[in-house]
């Protein structure tokens, strides 16, 4: 079994219900959810949106490979209403890197594996820069050591807060 840590989020539609449904799908298709943070509200990151995001960190025990986890989370996103073609059209129109979305599921950690392929980078390369990731992650895994930065999640969270980053 491997321990996977995911971050779920969204800012379109009934996001709290979508996050609940994402938990059910993750539990059904990936493995047993061990811990789940509260949902945290935050402003959009990397683009302009009047709708705030809700994010939640989830720890899962799985027997899937990292690539299988990625395939599963992409399928869950699609099932729960993520439309990447619509997002691409919005990004092309606005010129921004990101767009509003019903659901987003990112793999933050897969055990202590470090990997970088054309389709998957683990650990997620922006964990240390994102309050909406570190805040829920700090709730459920403050002692988790980032295998590249060699710092605990709690330390990364404190450093980000002291720097005043969001």
Secondary structure, DSSP 4 states (H G I P E B T S, - for coil): -EEEEEEEEE-SSSHHHHHHHHHHHHHHHTEEEEEEPPPEEE--SSS--SSPEEEEEEEEEE-S-HHHHHHHHHHHHHHTT--HHHHHHHHHHH--S----S-EEEEEEETT--EE-SS-EES-TTGGG-HHHHHHHHHHHTTPBPTTT--BHHHHHHHHHHHT--
